[in-house]
Amino acid sequence: MEARPYITCRELIDFLYLYLEGELAPSRAAEFERHLGVCKSCVNYIETYKKAIVLGKHAFQDSEAPASACAPDELVRAVRDSWKKSKL
Ligand SMILES: [Zn+2]
C-alpha cells in the first residue's frame, strides 16, 4: 500500500493544463494519475475540460467569437471557483 497522501483536488486542477499538455514532470504526472484512480469527480471534471477544449477549437475555426462565448457556463464557473479558492 502507498503510504504517501494523495494530492488534493485543488492541486490537480491547478496543474491540469500542464498535465494535458504533457508538460508536467513525470513524478507529478504519476501523482495525478494516482489521484484520478480514486477520485471520480476529478475524472469527470477532466472529461468536461477536454470537451470544452475541443468545442473551443471548433468554434475558433468557424468564427471569431470570444472564448467566453464558447465555453460551457458550468466549466467557466468551475474554473472561476478554482481561481477563487487558490487565492484564499
Ligand atoms: Zn479529485
PDB file of the backbone (N, CA, C, O) and the ligand in Angstrom, with CONECT records:
HET     ZN  A 101       1
ATOM      1  N   MET A   1       0.843  -1.213   0.000  1.00  0.00           N
ATOM      2  CA  MET A   1       0.000   0.000   0.000  1.00  0.00           C
ATOM      3  C   MET A   1       0.873   1.257   0.000  1.00  0.00           C
ATOM      4  O   MET A   1       1.960   1.280   0.577  1.00  0.00           O
ATOM      5  N   GLU A   2       0.366   2.301  -0.664  1.00  0.00           N
ATOM      6  CA  GLU A   2       1.031   3.591  -0.691  1.00  0.00           C
ATOM      7  C   GLU A   2       0.849   4.309   0.642  1.00  0.00           C
ATOM      8  O   GLU A   2      -0.268   4.448   1.140  1.00  0.00           O
ATOM      9  N   ALA A   3       1.969   4.763   1.214  1.00  0.00           N
ATOM     10  CA  ALA A   3       1.871   5.495   2.464  1.00  0.00           C
ATOM     11  C   ALA A   3       1.701   6.998   2.221  1.00  0.00           C
ATOM     12  O   ALA A   3       1.179   7.719   3.072  1.00  0.00           O
ATOM     13  N   ARG A   4       2.152   7.459   1.047  1.00  0.00           N
ATOM     14  CA  ARG A   4       2.084   8.903   0.771  1.00  0.00           C
ATOM     15  C   ARG A   4       0.636   9.359   0.611  1.00  0.00           C
ATOM     16  O   ARG A   4      -0.198   8.609   0.103  1.00  0.00           O
ATOM     17  N   PRO A   5       0.334  10.582   1.040  1.00  0.00           N
ATOM     18  CA  PRO A   5      -1.031  11.092   0.831  1.00  0.00           C
ATOM     19  C   PRO A   5      -1.251  11.428  -0.643  1.00  0.00           C
ATOM     20  O   PRO A   5      -0.301  11.703  -1.378  1.00  0.00           O
ATOM     21  N   TYR A   6      -2.500  11.402  -1.059  1.00  0.00           N
ATOM     22  CA  TYR A   6      -2.831  11.820  -2.416  1.00  0.00           C
ATOM     23  C   TYR A   6      -2.742  13.332  -2.522  1.00  0.00           C
ATOM     24  O   TYR A   6      -2.896  14.046  -1.531  1.00  0.00           O
ATOM     25  N   ILE A   7      -2.489  13.819  -3.749  1.00  0.00           N
ATOM     26  CA  ILE A   7      -2.597  15.263  -3.952  1.00  0.00           C
ATOM     27  C   ILE A   7      -4.075  15.634  -3.815  1.00  0.00           C
ATOM     28  O   ILE A   7      -4.956  14.790  -3.979  1.00  0.00           O
ATOM     29  N   THR A   8      -4.329  16.898  -3.516  1.00  0.00           N
ATOM     30  CA  THR A   8      -5.722  17.328  -3.355  1.00  0.00           C
ATOM     31  C   THR A   8      -6.341  17.619  -4.724  1.00  0.00           C
ATOM     32  O   THR A   8      -5.641  17.785  -5.723  1.00  0.00           O
ATOM     33  N   CYS A   9      -7.679  17.676  -4.736  1.00  0.00           N
ATOM     34  CA  CYS A   9      -8.395  18.023  -5.975  1.00  0.00           C
ATOM     35  C   CYS A   9      -7.941  19.395  -6.476  1.00  0.00           C
ATOM     36  O   CYS A   9      -7.813  19.615  -7.680  1.00  0.00           O
ATOM     37  N   ARG A  10      -7.705  20.299  -5.551  1.00  0.00           N
ATOM     38  CA  ARG A  10      -7.300  21.651  -5.946  1.00  0.00           C
ATOM     39  C   ARG A  10      -5.946  21.641  -6.638  1.00  0.00           C
ATOM     40  O   ARG A  10      -5.747  22.320  -7.645  1.00  0.00           O
ATOM     41  N   GLU A  11      -5.012  20.860  -6.085  1.00  0.00           N
ATOM     42  CA  GLU A  11      -3.687  20.761  -6.725  1.00  0.00           C
ATOM     43  C   GLU A  11      -3.821  20.181  -8.129  1.00  0.00           C
ATOM     44  O   GLU A  11      -3.167  20.623  -9.073  1.00  0.00           O
ATOM     45  N   LEU A  12      -4.688  19.179  -8.235  1.00  0.00           N
ATOM     46  CA  LEU A  12      -4.886  18.540  -9.535  1.00  0.00           C
ATOM     47  C   LEU A  12      -5.390  19.557 -10.549  1.00  0.00           C
ATOM     48  O   LEU A  12      -4.882  19.628 -11.668  1.00  0.00           O
ATOM     49  N   ILE A  13      -6.390  20.347 -10.157  1.00  0.00           N
ATOM     50  CA  ILE A  13      -6.982  21.317 -11.077  1.00  0.00           C
ATOM     51  C   ILE A  13      -5.995  22.429 -11.405  1.00  0.00           C
ATOM     52  O   ILE A  13      -5.958  22.923 -12.532  1.00  0.00           O
ATOM     53  N   ASP A  14      -5.191  22.826 -10.409  1.00  0.00           N
ATOM     54  CA  ASP A  14      -4.192  23.873 -10.647  1.00  0.00           C
ATOM     55  C   ASP A  14      -3.191  23.472 -11.737  1.00  0.00           C
ATOM     56  O   ASP A  14      -2.723  24.313 -12.505  1.00  0.00           O
ATOM     57  N   PHE A  15      -2.873  22.176 -11.789  1.00  0.00           N
ATOM     58  CA  PHE A  15      -1.855  21.716 -12.737  1.00  0.00           C
ATOM     59  C   PHE A  15      -2.449  20.981 -13.939  1.00  0.00           C
ATOM     60  O   PHE A  15      -1.731  20.385 -14.742  1.00  0.00           O
ATOM     61  N   LEU A  16      -3.784  21.040 -14.040  1.00  0.00           N
ATOM     62  CA  LEU A  16      -4.456  20.282 -15.099  1.00  0.00           C
ATOM     63  C   LEU A  16      -3.967  20.659 -16.496  1.00  0.00           C
ATOM     64  O   LEU A  16      -3.736  19.796 -17.343  1.00  0.00           O
ATOM     65  N   TYR A  17      -3.816  21.960 -16.718  1.00  0.00           N
ATOM     66  CA  TYR A  17      -3.408  22.411 -18.049  1.00  0.00           C
ATOM     67  C   TYR A  17      -2.053  21.804 -18.437  1.00  0.00           C
ATOM     68  O   TYR A  17      -1.887  21.295 -19.545  1.00  0.00           O
ATOM     69  N   LEU A  18      -1.096  21.864 -17.515  1.00  0.00           N
ATOM     70  CA  LEU A  18       0.234  21.311 -17.790  1.00  0.00           C
ATOM     71  C   LEU A  18       0.157  19.801 -18.022  1.00  0.00           C
ATOM     72  O   LEU A  18       0.839  19.247 -18.884  1.00  0.00           O
ATOM     73  N   TYR A  19      -0.694  19.156 -17.223  1.00  0.00           N
ATOM     74  CA  TYR A  19      -0.846  17.706 -17.368  1.00  0.00           C
ATOM     75  C   TYR A  19      -1.351  17.355 -18.761  1.00  0.00           C
ATOM     76  O   TYR A  19      -0.804  16.472 -19.423  1.00  0.00           O
ATOM     77  N   LEU A  20      -2.398  18.048 -19.204  1.00  0.00           N
ATOM     78  CA  LEU A  20      -2.989  17.750 -20.506  1.00  0.00           C
ATOM     79  C   LEU A  20      -2.047  18.113 -21.657  1.00  0.00           C
ATOM     80  O   LEU A  20      -2.103  17.511 -22.729  1.00  0.00           O
ATOM     81  N   GLU A  21      -1.182  19.104 -21.421  1.00  0.00           N
ATOM     82  CA  GLU A  21      -0.206  19.488 -22.441  1.00  0.00           C
ATOM     83  C   GLU A  21       1.005  18.555 -22.440  1.00  0.00           C
ATOM     84  O   GLU A  21       1.867  18.651 -23.314  1.00  0.00           O
ATOM     85  N   GLY A  22       1.068  17.649 -21.454  1.00  0.00           N
ATOM     86  CA  GLY A  22       2.204  16.742 -21.350  1.00  0.00           C
ATOM     87  C   GLY A  22       3.458  17.422 -20.847  1.00  0.00           C
ATOM     88  O   GLY A  22       4.563  16.924 -21.060  1.00  0.00           O
ATOM     89  N   GLU A  23       3.300  18.565 -20.177  1.00  0.00           N
ATOM     90  CA  GLU A  23       4.464  19.316 -19.707  1.00  0.00           C
ATOM     91  C   GLU A  23       4.734  19.135 -18.223  1.00  0.00           C
ATOM     92  O   GLU A  23       5.596  19.799 -17.648  1.00  0.00           O
ATOM     93  N   LEU A  24       3.996  18.243 -17.624  1.00  0.00           N
ATOM     94  CA  LEU A  24       4.183  18.008 -16.189  1.00  0.00           C
ATOM     95  C   LEU A  24       5.343  17.032 -15.985  1.00  0.00           C
ATOM     96  O   LEU A  24       5.522  16.093 -16.761  1.00  0.00           O
ATOM     97  N   ALA A  25       6.119  17.264 -14.943  1.00  0.00           N
ATOM     98  CA  ALA A  25       7.209  16.335 -14.618  1.00  0.00           C
ATOM     99  C   ALA A  25       6.630  14.930 -14.416  1.00  0.00           C
ATOM    100  O   ALA A  25       5.531  14.780 -13.883  1.00  0.00           O
ATOM    101  N   PRO A  26       7.375  13.900 -14.846  1.00  0.00           N
ATOM    102  CA  PRO A  26       6.851  12.528 -14.736  1.00  0.00           C
ATOM    103  C   PRO A  26       6.403  12.155 -13.329  1.00  0.00           C
ATOM    104  O   PRO A  26       5.407  11.448 -13.170  1.00  0.00           O
ATOM    105  N   SER A  27       7.115  12.614 -12.309  1.00  0.00           N
ATOM    106  CA  SER A  27       6.729  12.262 -10.942  1.00  0.00           C
ATOM    107  C   SER A  27       5.401  12.927 -10.576  1.00  0.00           C
ATOM    108  O   SER A  27       4.580  12.332  -9.877  1.00  0.00           O
ATOM    109  N   ARG A  28       5.188  14.165 -11.049  1.00  0.00           N
ATOM    110  CA  ARG A  28       3.933  14.876 -10.824  1.00  0.00           C
ATOM    111  C   ARG A  28       2.786  14.200 -11.584  1.00  0.00           C
ATOM    112  O   ARG A  28       1.687  14.024 -11.057  1.00  0.00           O
ATOM    113  N   ALA A  29       3.070  13.831 -12.824  1.00  0.00           N
ATOM    114  CA  ALA A  29       2.044  13.180 -13.636  1.00  0.00           C
ATOM    115  C   ALA A  29       1.592  11.880 -12.987  1.00  0.00           C
ATOM    116  O   ALA A  29       0.414  11.528 -13.044  1.00  0.00           O
ATOM    117  N   ALA A  30       2.525  11.174 -12.376  1.00  0.00           N
ATOM    118  CA  ALA A  30       2.184   9.929 -11.683  1.00  0.00           C
ATOM    119  C   ALA A  30       1.251  10.209 -10.514  1.00  0.00           C
ATOM    120  O   ALA A  30       0.327   9.439 -10.252  1.00  0.00           O
ATOM    121  N   GLU A  31       1.495  11.322  -9.808  1.00  0.00           N
ATOM    122  CA  GLU A  31       0.624  11.710  -8.692  1.00  0.00           C
ATOM    123  C   GLU A  31      -0.775  12.045  -9.205  1.00  0.00           C
ATOM    124  O   GLU A  31      -1.771  11.721  -8.558  1.00  0.00           O
ATOM    125  N   PHE A  32      -0.847  12.686 -10.353  1.00  0.00           N
ATOM    126  CA  PHE A  32      -2.137  12.989 -10.989  1.00  0.00           C
ATOM    127  C   PHE A  32      -2.917  11.705 -11.218  1.00  0.00           C
ATOM    128  O   PHE A  32      -4.079  11.580 -10.833  1.00  0.00           O
ATOM    129  N   GLU A  33      -2.242  10.752 -11.858  1.00  0.00           N
ATOM    130  CA  GLU A  33      -2.925   9.520 -12.226  1.00  0.00           C
ATOM    131  C   GLU A  33      -3.347   8.728 -10.996  1.00  0.00           C
ATOM    132  O   GLU A  33      -4.372   8.046 -11.006  1.00  0.00           O
ATOM    133  N   ARG A  34      -2.551   8.822  -9.940  1.00  0.00           N
ATOM    134  CA  ARG A  34      -2.890   8.140  -8.690  1.00  0.00           C
ATOM    135  C   ARG A  34      -4.171   8.750  -8.100  1.00  0.00           C
ATOM    136  O   ARG A  34      -5.055   8.034  -7.630  1.00  0.00           O
ATOM    137  N   HIS A  35      -4.248  10.071  -8.136  1.00  0.00           N
ATOM    138  CA  HIS A  35      -5.446  10.760  -7.643  1.00  0.00           C
ATOM    139  C   HIS A  35      -6.662  10.385  -8.502  1.00  0.00           C
ATOM    140  O   HIS A  35      -7.740  10.102  -7.979  1.00  0.00           O
ATOM    141  N   LEU A  36      -6.469  10.387  -9.826  1.00  0.00           N
ATOM    142  CA  LEU A  36      -7.582  10.089 -10.732  1.00  0.00           C
ATOM    143  C   LEU A  36      -8.097   8.665 -10.548  1.00  0.00           C
ATOM    144  O   LEU A  36      -9.258   8.372 -10.833  1.00  0.00           O
ATOM    145  N   GLY A  37      -7.224   7.788 -10.069  1.00  0.00           N
ATOM    146  CA  GLY A  37      -7.627   6.412  -9.813  1.00  0.00           C
ATOM    147  C   GLY A  37      -8.637   6.286  -8.676  1.00  0.00           C
ATOM    148  O   GLY A  37      -9.348   5.285  -8.578  1.00  0.00           O
ATOM    149  N   VAL A  38      -8.698   7.293  -7.825  1.00  0.00           N
ATOM    150  CA  VAL A  38      -9.587   7.220  -6.653  1.00  0.00           C
ATOM    151  C   VAL A  38     -10.635   8.325  -6.613  1.00  0.00           C
ATOM    152  O   VAL A  38     -11.529   8.298  -5.767  1.00  0.00           O
ATOM    153  N   CYS A  39     -10.533   9.311  -7.532  1.00  0.00           N
ATOM    154  CA  CYS A  39     -11.410  10.479  -7.441  1.00  0.00           C
ATOM    155  C   CYS A  39     -12.234  10.639  -8.704  1.00  0.00           C
ATOM    156  O   CYS A  39     -11.757  11.174  -9.705  1.00  0.00           O
ATOM    157  N   LYS A  40     -13.476  10.172  -8.653  1.00  0.00           N
ATOM    158  CA  LYS A  40     -14.323  10.198  -9.835  1.00  0.00           C
ATOM    159  C   LYS A  40     -14.705  11.617 -10.227  1.00  0.00           C
ATOM    160  O   LYS A  40     -14.884  11.900 -11.412  1.00  0.00           O
ATOM    161  N   SER A  41     -14.831  12.508  -9.261  1.00  0.00           N
ATOM    162  CA  SER A  41     -15.239  13.872  -9.611  1.00  0.00           C
ATOM    163  C   SER A  41     -14.165  14.576 -10.443  1.00  0.00           C
ATOM    164  O   SER A  41     -14.487  15.365 -11.331  1.00  0.00           O
ATOM    165  N   CYS A  42     -12.880  14.289 -10.155  1.00  0.00           N
ATOM    166  CA  CYS A  42     -11.815  14.876 -10.974  1.00  0.00           C
ATOM    167  C   CYS A  42     -11.783  14.250 -12.367  1.00  0.00           C
ATOM    168  O   CYS A  42     -11.514  14.942 -13.349  1.00  0.00           O
ATOM    169  N   VAL A  43     -12.053  12.956 -12.461  1.00  0.00           N
ATOM    170  CA  VAL A  43     -12.126  12.301 -13.775  1.00  0.00           C
ATOM    171  C   VAL A  43     -13.209  12.976 -14.610  1.00  0.00           C
ATOM    172  O   VAL A  43     -12.992  13.292 -15.780  1.00  0.00           O
ATOM    173  N   ASN A  44     -14.383  13.198 -14.000  1.00  0.00           N
ATOM    174  CA  ASN A  44     -15.484  13.863 -14.697  1.00  0.00           C
ATOM    175  C   ASN A  44     -15.114  15.285 -15.089  1.00  0.00           C
ATOM    176  O   ASN A  44     -15.444  15.750 -16.180  1.00  0.00           O
ATOM    177  N   TYR A  45     -14.425  15.968 -14.184  1.00  0.00           N
ATOM    178  CA  TYR A  45     -14.009  17.349 -14.440  1.00  0.00           C
ATOM    179  C   TYR A  45     -13.102  17.407 -15.671  1.00  0.00           C
ATOM    180  O   TYR A  45     -13.263  18.273 -16.532  1.00  0.00           O
ATOM    181  N   ILE A  46     -12.149  16.477 -15.744  1.00  0.00           N
ATOM    182  CA  ILE A  46     -11.202  16.468 -16.857  1.00  0.00           C
ATOM    183  C   ILE A  46     -11.912  16.159 -18.175  1.00  0.00           C
ATOM    184  O   ILE A  46     -11.589  16.736 -19.213  1.00  0.00           O
ATOM    185  N   GLU A  47     -12.882  15.243 -18.124  1.00  0.00           N
ATOM    186  CA  GLU A  47     -13.653  14.936 -19.342  1.00  0.00           C
ATOM    187  C   GLU A  47     -14.347  16.189 -19.855  1.00  0.00           C
ATOM    188  O   GLU A  47     -14.317  16.474 -21.052  1.00  0.00           O
ATOM    189  N   THR A  48     -14.978  16.943 -18.942  1.00  0.00           N
ATOM    190  CA  THR A  48     -15.669  18.181 -19.308  1.00  0.00           C
ATOM    191  C   THR A  48     -14.682  19.188 -19.880  1.00  0.00           C
ATOM    192  O   THR A  48     -14.958  19.867 -20.869  1.00  0.00           O
ATOM    193  N   TYR A  49     -13.526  19.266 -19.234  1.00  0.00           N
ATOM    194  CA  TYR A  49     -12.489  20.213 -19.644  1.00  0.00           C
ATOM    195  C   TYR A  49     -11.997  19.893 -21.060  1.00  0.00           C
ATOM    196  O   TYR A  49     -11.849  20.789 -21.892  1.00  0.00           O
ATOM    197  N   LYS A  50     -11.746  18.603 -21.322  1.00  0.00           N
ATOM    198  CA  LYS A  50     -11.271  18.196 -22.653  1.00  0.00           C
ATOM    199  C   LYS A  50     -12.303  18.507 -23.723  1.00  0.00           C
ATOM    200  O   LYS A  50     -11.962  18.981 -24.806  1.00  0.00           O
ATOM    201  N   LYS A  51     -13.581  18.236 -23.414  1.00  0.00           N
ATOM    202  CA  LYS A  51     -14.648  18.524 -24.380  1.00  0.00           C
ATOM    203  C   LYS A  51     -14.710  20.014 -24.672  1.00  0.00           C
ATOM    204  O   LYS A  51     -14.913  20.425 -25.814  1.00  0.00           O
ATOM    205  N   ALA A  52     -14.537  20.810 -23.642  1.00  0.00           N
ATOM    206  CA  ALA A  52     -14.586  22.261 -23.809  1.00  0.00           C
ATOM    207  C   ALA A  52     -13.453  22.725 -24.719  1.00  0.00           C
ATOM    208  O   ALA A  52     -13.640  23.628 -25.535  1.00  0.00           O
ATOM    209  N   ILE A  53     -12.275  22.108 -24.579  1.00  0.00           N
ATOM    210  CA  ILE A  53     -11.143  22.475 -25.437  1.00  0.00           C
ATOM    211  C   ILE A  53     -11.465  22.140 -26.888  1.00  0.00           C
ATOM    212  O   ILE A  53     -11.205  22.940 -27.787  1.00  0.00           O
ATOM    213  N   VAL A  54     -12.030  20.959 -27.117  1.00  0.00           N
ATOM    214  CA  VAL A  54     -12.386  20.540 -28.479  1.00  0.00           C
ATOM    215  C   VAL A  54     -13.426  21.489 -29.059  1.00  0.00           C
ATOM    216  O   VAL A  54     -13.296  21.951 -30.192  1.00  0.00           O
ATOM    217  N   LEU A  55     -14.465  21.776 -28.266  1.00  0.00           N
ATOM    218  CA  LEU A  55     -15.516  22.692 -28.714  1.00  0.00           C
ATOM    219  C   LEU A  55     -14.930  24.062 -29.015  1.00  0.00           C
ATOM    220  O   LEU A  55     -15.296  24.700 -30.001  1.00  0.00           O
ATOM    221  N   GLY A  56     -14.024  24.507 -28.165  1.00  0.00           N
ATOM    222  CA  GLY A  56     -13.404  25.809 -28.347  1.00  0.00           C
ATOM    223  C   GLY A  56     -12.633  25.879 -29.654  1.00  0.00           C
ATOM    224  O   GLY A  56     -12.705  26.874 -30.375  1.00  0.00           O
ATOM    225  N   LYS A  57     -11.888  24.809 -29.956  1.00  0.00           N
ATOM    226  CA  LYS A  57     -11.114  24.782 -31.198  1.00  0.00           C
ATOM    227  C   LYS A  57     -12.032  24.827 -32.412  1.00  0.00           C
ATOM    228  O   LYS A  57     -11.750  25.524 -33.387  1.00  0.00           O
ATOM    229  N   HIS A  58     -13.139  24.074 -32.349  1.00  0.00           N
ATOM    230  CA  HIS A  58     -14.106  24.089 -33.448  1.00  0.00           C
ATOM    231  C   HIS A  58     -14.646  25.496 -33.646  1.00  0.00           C
ATOM    232  O   HIS A  58     -14.741  25.993 -34.768  1.00  0.00           O
ATOM    233  N   ALA A  59     -14.994  26.120 -32.543  1.00  0.00           N
ATOM    234  CA  ALA A  59     -15.596  27.451 -32.622  1.00  0.00           C
ATOM    235  C   ALA A  59     -14.626  28.435 -33.262  1.00  0.00           C
ATOM    236  O   ALA A  59     -15.032  29.286 -34.053  1.00  0.00           O
ATOM    237  N   PHE A  60     -13.345  28.320 -32.921  1.00  0.00           N
ATOM    238  CA  PHE A  60     -12.378  29.253 -33.474  1.00  0.00           C
ATOM    239  C   PHE A  60     -12.200  29.048 -34.974  1.00  0.00           C
ATOM    240  O   PHE A  60     -11.887  29.992 -35.699  1.00  0.00           O
ATOM    241  N   GLN A  61     -12.397  27.832 -35.435  1.00  0.00           N
ATOM    242  CA  GLN A  61     -12.290  27.593 -36.881  1.00  0.00           C
ATOM    243  C   GLN A  61     -13.452  28.232 -37.628  1.00  0.00           C
ATOM    244  O   GLN A  61     -13.303  28.668 -38.769  1.00  0.00           O
ATOM    245  N   ASP A  62     -14.607  28.285 -36.980  1.00  0.00           N
ATOM    246  CA  ASP A  62     -15.825  28.724 -37.644  1.00  0.00           C
ATOM    247  C   ASP A  62     -16.116  30.210 -37.477  1.00  0.00           C
ATOM    248  O   ASP A  62     -16.806  30.804 -38.305  1.00  0.00           O
ATOM    249  N   SER A  63     -15.604  30.803 -36.430  1.00  0.00           N
ATOM    250  CA  SER A  63     -15.997  32.189 -36.162  1.00  0.00           C
ATOM    251  C   SER A  63     -14.917  32.889 -35.365  1.00  0.00           C
ATOM    252  O   SER A  63     -13.894  32.299 -35.019  1.00  0.00           O
ATOM    253  N   GLU A  64     -15.159  34.140 -35.085  1.00  0.00           N
ATOM    254  CA  GLU A  64     -14.214  34.886 -34.268  1.00  0.00           C
ATOM    255  C   GLU A  64     -14.820  35.224 -32.927  1.00  0.00           C
ATOM    256  O   GLU A  64     -14.477  36.232 -32.309  1.00  0.00           O
ATOM    257  N   ALA A  65     -15.719  34.374 -32.484  1.00  0.00           N
ATOM    258  CA  ALA A  65     -16.364  34.603 -31.195  1.00  0.00           C
ATOM    259  C   ALA A  65     -15.327  34.582 -30.083  1.00  0.00           C
ATOM    260  O   ALA A  65     -14.375  33.804 -30.150  1.00  0.00           O
ATOM    261  N   PRO A  66     -15.486  35.412 -29.069  1.00  0.00           N
ATOM    262  CA  PRO A  66     -14.555  35.366 -27.933  1.00  0.00           C
ATOM    263  C   PRO A  66     -14.660  34.039 -27.207  1.00  0.00           C
ATOM    264  O   PRO A  66     -15.708  33.394 -27.219  1.00  0.00           O
ATOM    265  N   ALA A  67     -13.557  33.632 -26.567  1.00  0.00           N
ATOM    266  CA  ALA A  67     -13.516  32.328 -25.911  1.00  0.00           C
ATOM    267  C   ALA A  67     -14.641  32.179 -24.904  1.00  0.00           C
ATOM    268  O   ALA A  67     -15.185  31.086 -24.745  1.00  0.00           O
ATOM    269  N   SER A  68     -14.999  33.257 -24.221  1.00  0.00           N
ATOM    270  CA  SER A  68     -16.013  33.150 -23.182  1.00  0.00           C
ATOM    271  C   SER A  68     -17.365  32.762 -23.752  1.00  0.00           C
ATOM    272  O   SER A  68     -18.203  32.206 -23.042  1.00  0.00           O
ATOM    273  N   ALA A  69     -17.588  33.054 -25.047  1.00  0.00           N
ATOM    274  CA  ALA A  69     -18.857  32.701 -25.659  1.00  0.00           C
ATOM    275  C   ALA A  69     -18.905  31.218 -26.026  1.00  0.00           C
ATOM    276  O   ALA A  69     -19.982  30.669 -26.258  1.00  0.00           O
ATOM    277  N   CYS A  70     -17.740  30.571 -26.078  1.00  0.00           N
ATOM    278  CA  CYS A  70     -17.677  29.162 -26.485  1.00  0.00           C
ATOM    279  C   CYS A  70     -17.699  28.207 -25.296  1.00  0.00           C
ATOM    280  O   CYS A  70     -18.198  27.087 -25.411  1.00  0.00           O
ATOM    281  N   ALA A  71     -17.165  28.638 -24.157  1.00  0.00           N
ATOM    282  CA  ALA A  71     -17.020  27.744 -23.013  1.00  0.00           C
ATOM    283  C   ALA A  71     -18.370  27.498 -22.353  1.00  0.00           C
ATOM    284  O   ALA A  71     -19.142  28.434 -22.147  1.00  0.00           O
ATOM    285  N   PRO A  72     -18.658  26.241 -22.020  1.00  0.00           N
ATOM    286  CA  PRO A  72     -19.898  25.967 -21.289  1.00  0.00           C
ATOM    287  C   PRO A  72     -19.896  26.709 -19.952  1.00  0.00           C
ATOM    288  O   PRO A  72     -18.874  26.796 -19.272  1.00  0.00           O
ATOM    289  N   ASP A  73     -21.070  27.242 -19.591  1.00  0.00           N
ATOM    290  CA  ASP A  73     -21.177  28.014 -18.343  1.00  0.00           C
ATOM    291  C   ASP A  73     -20.634  27.253 -17.152  1.00  0.00           C
ATOM    292  O   ASP A  73     -19.957  27.815 -16.291  1.00  0.00           O
ATOM    293  N   GLU A  74     -20.942  25.961 -17.117  1.00  0.00           N
ATOM    294  CA  GLU A  74     -20.546  25.136 -15.976  1.00  0.00           C
ATOM    295  C   GLU A  74     -19.022  25.133 -15.812  1.00  0.00           C
ATOM    296  O   GLU A  74     -18.503  25.209 -14.698  1.00  0.00           O
ATOM    297  N   LEU A  75     -18.322  25.043 -16.939  1.00  0.00           N
ATOM    298  CA  LEU A  75     -16.859  24.995 -16.895  1.00  0.00           C
ATOM    299  C   LEU A  75     -16.303  26.351 -16.475  1.00  0.00           C
ATOM    300  O   LEU A  75     -15.397  26.433 -15.646  1.00  0.00           O
ATOM    301  N   VAL A  76     -16.856  27.411 -17.057  1.00  0.00           N
ATOM    302  CA  VAL A  76     -16.390  28.755 -16.704  1.00  0.00           C
ATOM    303  C   VAL A  76     -16.510  28.960 -15.205  1.00  0.00           C
ATOM    304  O   VAL A  76     -15.604  29.492 -14.563  1.00  0.00           O
ATOM    305  N   ARG A  77     -17.653  28.526 -14.647  1.00  0.00           N
ATOM    306  CA  ARG A  77     -17.867  28.666 -13.210  1.00  0.00           C
ATOM    307  C   ARG A  77     -16.855  27.832 -12.422  1.00  0.00           C
ATOM    308  O   ARG A  77     -16.309  28.292 -11.419  1.00  0.00           O
ATOM    309  N   ALA A  78     -16.610  26.606 -12.881  1.00  0.00           N
ATOM    310  CA  ALA A  78     -15.670  25.722 -12.181  1.00  0.00           C
ATOM    311  C   ALA A  78     -14.267  26.325 -12.176  1.00  0.00           C
ATOM    312  O   ALA A  78     -13.565  26.271 -11.166  1.00  0.00           O
ATOM    313  N   VAL A  79     -13.868  26.894 -13.301  1.00  0.00           N
ATOM    314  CA  VAL A  79     -12.533  27.488 -13.389  1.00  0.00           C
ATOM    315  C   VAL A  79     -12.455  28.712 -12.490  1.00  0.00           C
ATOM    316  O   VAL A  79     -11.467  28.902 -11.781  1.00  0.00           O
ATOM    317  N   ARG A  80     -13.506  29.557 -12.517  1.00  0.00           N
ATOM    318  CA  ARG A  80     -13.517  30.737 -11.646  1.00  0.00           C
ATOM    319  C   ARG A  80     -13.436  30.330 -10.187  1.00  0.00           C
ATOM    320  O   ARG A  80     -12.714  30.946  -9.403  1.00  0.00           O
ATOM    321  N   ASP A  81     -14.186  29.278  -9.819  1.00  0.00           N
ATOM    322  CA  ASP A  81     -14.168  28.810  -8.436  1.00  0.00           C
ATOM    323  C   ASP A  81     -12.771  28.362  -8.041  1.00  0.00           C
ATOM    324  O   ASP A  81     -12.314  28.647  -6.935  1.00  0.00           O
ATOM    325  N   SER A  82     -12.093  27.663  -8.942  1.00  0.00           N
ATOM    326  CA  SER A  82     -10.761  27.166  -8.585  1.00  0.00           C
ATOM    327  C   SER A  82      -9.783  28.328  -8.447  1.00  0.00           C
ATOM    328  O   SER A  82      -8.869  28.267  -7.625  1.00  0.00           O
ATOM    329  N   TRP A  83      -9.963  29.394  -9.243  1.00  0.00           N
ATOM    330  CA  TRP A  83      -9.115  30.573  -9.080  1.00  0.00           C
ATOM    331  C   TRP A  83      -9.367  31.210  -7.725  1.00  0.00           C
ATOM    332  O   TRP A  83      -8.436  31.558  -6.997  1.00  0.00           O
ATOM    333  N   LYS A  84     -10.651  31.355  -7.401  1.00  0.00           N
ATOM    334  CA  LYS A  84     -11.025  31.994  -6.135  1.00  0.00           C
ATOM    335  C   LYS A  84     -10.406  31.210  -4.973  1.00  0.00           C
ATOM    336  O   LYS A  84      -9.812  31.790  -4.064  1.00  0.00           O
ATOM    337  N   LYS A  85     -10.555  29.892  -5.019  1.00  0.00           N
ATOM    338  CA  LYS A  85     -10.045  29.058  -3.929  1.00  0.00           C
ATOM    339  C   LYS A  85      -8.538  29.159  -3.811  1.00  0.00           C
ATOM    340  O   LYS A  85      -7.994  29.155  -2.707  1.00  0.00           O
ATOM    341  N   SER A  86      -7.851  29.252  -4.964  1.00  0.00           N
ATOM    342  CA  SER A  86      -6.390  29.276  -4.901  1.00  0.00           C
ATOM    343  C   SER A  86      -5.874  30.610  -4.366  1.00  0.00           C
ATOM    344  O   SER A  86      -4.709  30.710  -3.981  1.00  0.00           O
ATOM    345  N   LYS A  87      -6.734  31.644  -4.336  1.00  0.00           N
ATOM    346  CA  LYS A  87      -6.310  32.924  -3.779  1.00  0.00           C
ATOM    347  C   LYS A  87      -6.564  33.015  -2.281  1.00  0.00           C
ATOM    348  O   LYS A  87      -6.072  33.930  -1.619  1.00  0.00           O
ATOM    349  N   LEU A  88      -7.326  32.073  -1.748  1.00  0.00           N
ATOM    350  CA  LEU A  88      -7.650  32.130  -0.318  1.00  0.00           C
ATOM    351  C   LEU A  88      -6.459  31.688   0.526  1.00  0.00           C
ATOM    352  O   LEU A  88      -6.545  31.672   1.754  1.00  0.00           O
TER     353      LEU A  88
HETATM  354 ZN    ZN A 101     -10.081  14.885  -7.014  1.00  0.00          ZN2+
END
